[in-house]
Amino acid sequence: MKAVILAAGKGERLEPITHTRPKPFVPILDYPLILRNIEILRRYVDDIIVVISPEHKDYFKTIKNIKIIEQSEGKGTASALRAVEGIIKDEFLVLYGDIVFEEDAIKQILESNGNSILATQVKDPRNYGVIIHNADMKLIRIVEKPENPQSNLINAGIYKLDQNI
């Protein structure tokens, strides 16, 4: 299985920290977030692909045994996934490059059937992508940063998808 880490974002909400480094390289306990996440992923996947912004290429080329894809056009999750189209031939994981997750989150999403999204509950979901689902827990849509959220369940930034997505 492959994992695709989406790391092309600008990191504007973390300025001024992100003036000197891409958001995935912000240290958590003195260790870059993306390196921690890659270490966990390597226990579960065969290949790691990182979708990056061209201006951050030098940061990512220091990481061994990953494939780097530059996202030169568009922004957001859909554009990043288009950048890896043709590379993915089977089920794969997608992770936002700026999230902190526990190893159990990877285990949980890998055990799910079919296309899946990991969600979590928060007290105030107005700054997140809110998950709207039916009674069978099937995703209907994700509403980004709603003023009046319909639930406290948000997108945790980890997906398992098939190549047809």
Secondary structure, DSSP 4 states (H G I P E B T S, - for coil): -EEEEEE----GGGTTGGGSS-GGGSEETTEEHHHHHHHHHTTT-SEEEEEE-GGGHHHHTTSTT-EEEE--S--SHHHHHHHTTTT--S-EEEEETT----HHHHHHHHHS-SSEEEEEE-S-GGGSEEEEE-TT--EEEEEES-SS-S-SEEEEEEEEE-TT-
